[in-house]
Amino acid sequence: MQSTILWVDDEIDLLRPHIIFLEQKGYRILTASNSIDALEIVRQNAIDLVFLDENMPGIGGLEALPKIKEVKPALPVVMVTKSEEENIMDLAVGSQISDYLIKPVNPMQMLLAIKKFIHGKELVTEKQLSDYRGEFMQLTQQIGGAKSYSDWEEIYRRLSSWQVKLSDHPDVNLKQMLEVQLNEANQVFGKFIRINYLKWLQPNSEKPMLTPAVLKNKVFPHLSAKRKVLLLVIDNLRYDQWKIVEPLLTGEWQVEADEIYFSILPTATQYARNALFSGLMPLAIHKTSPELWVFDEEDEGKNLFEKQLLQAQLKRAGLDITFSYLKTDTLKGLSGNFNIHEFLSKPLSVLVYNFVDVLSHSRTDSDMMRGLAADESAYLSLTRSWFLHSDLKEFLAEAASQDVKLVITTDHGSIRVKNPIKVVGDRATSTNLRYKMGRSLNYNPKEVFEVRKPEEAQLPKPNISSSFIFALGNDFLTYPTNFNYYASHYRDTFQHGGVSLEEIIVPIVTLNPVKR
C-alpha cells in the first residue's frame, strides 16, 4: 500500500527535485505552502508522515504542530528548520515532535526519516525474523552440547533476550518457534539438574551461586566497604521480566553488574526466600532454629521470620549493623507512615515487594487477568506496564537521589505450565503444583525429579518417610480425583516450585545512581 507524505514549506516549489526523488521511490507526496492548507489536508486525507517547516509566514510550524496533533495525535511530524538554536529544539521536542532536521536537507535524509517512521516497525520485524532464524540453529546446538551450569546461564540469557525482543513481534509462528526451543531447552535442562543438583550440595563441590550464597557474595561486600545498600527482593521475578523493566530504570540507575544465580529446590517462596535471608539451606534452618521453620502442611505463614533470619546471617558474617526491613504488595497504603529517607538511612535497607507474585496468582484465579496475560509475551507486556506506572518505580526514582547502592534480586521465577502429571498422595501431601512432599507418593519416576532422601537435598522432612518430587519443564502435578477439571483449570497458568530455566535461573543485579 502506497504511503502518503505531506510536506509543508512556504518555499515548496524550490523543493521539487526532492519531491520527485521521493515519488520515484514509490511515495505519494502532498504539498502545502502554509499551515492553514496543511491542516485541511490532514483533516481530509490519510497521511502517514508530515514534514513541517518551522519558520513560515503567518502560522509557523511550532504553532501549527499542536493543531495537527489535535486532529491526529499519533501522526508523526518531522520538523524542518534553518535554526540550530537550542530553545527552538526544546520547544519542538516539548511539542511532541517526532524528529528534527536542519536545512538544507538532502533527499537521503528525507528518505531515512520516512523509513524510520513509516517502515521502522516493519524493518525491525524483518531484521528480528532474520536474526532469530540465523541464531535458531546455533542455540539448538548450544542446548544439545550444554555440559556445565555456565553453559546453561548463557543459553538462558540468550533465550530471555529473544523473549524480550519478540514480545511485540506480530509473527505468531516466530513466537511458536521460540516457545518450542525453550521447551526443548527445559527438557535437556531437567536432565542436567537431575544429574547435578544433589552433587552441588555436597561439601567443596564446584557449583553455581546458589540461593544461600547470594547475600554473602553480592550484598555483604558492599556493607563491609561501608557503602549503604538498598536490597530489593521482587518475589517471583523471572530473568526476562527483569530485562523488560531494566530500560525503565536507566534514567536514574546505571547497571554495574547484571548477573544470575540458581534458586534452590523447591523453587518456592517458603524454601527459596528463607534460604536467601538466612544464608542457609532449609535443613540447616530447621536444625539451628526449628522455631523459625514452618512445614508445608502447617497453617502458619511460611515467611514470617525473614527479618530474624537476616539478622542471624549478618551476625554470623561479623556485620554489626542496623537495617530497615519492609515487606509489602504496594507502597501506596503506607504513604502516611512510610518515610523513604528514614527507611534508607540505615547501612542496609531491605524491601521485599510481592506484587509480581500476586500478579501471577491473580492470573490463575481470574479469567480477566488470564486474558490480559495469555502467554509469555503478554505476561512481559503486563509486567512492563505495571512497573512503568507502579509506586515501586516512583520509590526507586526517589532512592536514586540517596547515596545507596541498589541490589535487585528475587527468590525464584515461574513457568507457564501446560502438561498435567498424575500424582497420588495422602491428605498431608503438599498442595503446590510444581512439587509435592509427602509420605506415600505414587507417581511415574520417569516424569519427575525425585528426591527420596530429603536430607540429600538439604531439605527438612516432617516424617521419617517423607520424600519430594519436582515437576520438570512445563509439567504440573495434580491428583487423579477430578483430574480433567484441575488439568483444565491450571493449564496455561504461571506456577513455581519445580525445575525449569525460568524458575531456577534468576537475576541478581547491582546498580548505582546516575550521577547528575
C-alpha positions, 0 to 999 in steps of 0.5 A: 500500500502506497504511503502518503507524505505531506510536506509543508514549506512556504518555499515548496516549489524550490523543493521539487527535485526532492519531491520527485526523488521521493515519488520515484521511490514509490511515495505519494507526496502532498504539498502545502505552502502554509499551515492553514492548507496543511491542516485541511489536508490532514483533516481530509486525507490519510497521511502517514508522515508530515514534514513541517517547516518551522519558520513560515509566514503567518502560522509557523510550524511550532504553532501549527504542530499542536493543531495537527496533533489535535486532529491526529495525535499519533501522526508523526511530524518531522520538523524542518528548520534553518535554526540550530538554536537550542530553545527552538529544539526544546520547544519542538521536542516539548511539542511532541515532535517526532524528529528534527532536521536542519536545512538544507536537507538532502533527499537521503535524509528525507528518505531515512526519516520516512523509513524510520517512521513509516517502515521502522516497525516493519524493518525491525520485524524483518531484521528480528525474523532474520536474526532469530532464524540465523541464531535458531540453529546455533542455540539448538546446538548450544542446548544439545552440547550444554555440559556445565551450569555456565553453559546453561546461564548463557543459553538462558540469557540468550533465550530471555533476550529473544523473549524480550525482543519478540514480545511485540513481534506480530509473527505468531509462528516466530513466537511458536518457534521460540516457545518450542526451543525453550521447551526443548531447552527445559527438557535437556535442562531437567536432565542436567539438574537431575544429574547435578543438583544433589552433587552441588550440595555436597561439601567443596563441590564446584557449583553455581551461586546458589540461593544461600550464597547470594547475600554473602557474595553480592550484598555483604561486600558492599556493607563491609566497604561501608557503602549503604545498600538498598536490597530489593527482593521482587518475589517471583521475578523471572530473568526476562521480566527483569530485562523488560523493566531494566530500560525503565530504570536507566534514567536514574540507575546505571547497571554495574553488574547484571548477573544470575544465580540458581534458586534452590529446590523447591523453587518456592517462596517458603524454601527459596526466600528463607534460604536467601535471608538466612544464608542457609539451606532449609535443613540447616534452618530447621536444625539451628532454629526449628522455631523459625521453620514452618512445614508445608502442611502447617497453617502458619505463614511460611515467611514470617521470620525473614527479618530474624533470619537476616539478622542471624546471617549478618551476625554470623558474617561479623556485620554489626549493623542496623537495617530497615526491613519492609515487606509489602504488595504496594507502597501506596497504603503506607504513604502516611507512615512510610518515610523513604529517607528514614527507611534508607538511612540505615547501612542496609535497607531491605524491601521485599515487594510481592506484587509480581507474585500476586500478579501471577496468582491473580492470573490463575484465579481470574479469567480477566487477568488470564486474558490480559496475560495469555502467554509469555509475551503478554505476561512481559507486556503486563509486567512492563506496564505495571512497573512503568506506572507502579509506586515501586518505580516512583520509590526507586526514582526517589532512592536514586537521589540517596547515596545507596547502592541498589541490589535487585534480586528475587527468590525464584521465577515461574513457568507457564505450565501446560502438561498435567502429571498424575500424582497420588498422595495422602491428605498431608501431601503438599498442595503446590503444583510444581512439587509435592512432599509427602509420605506415600507418593505414587507417581511415574519416576520417569516424569519427575525429579525425585528426591527420596532422601530429603536430607540429600537435598538439604531439605527438612522432612516432617516424617521419617518417610517423607520424600519430594518430587519436582515437576520438570519443564512445563509439567504440573502435578495434580491428583487423579480425583477430578483430574480433567477439571484441575488439568483444565483449570491450571493449564496455561497458568504461571506456577513455581516450585519445580525445575525449569530455566525460568524458575531456577535461573534468576537475576541478581543485579547491582546498580548505582545512581546516575550521577547528575 
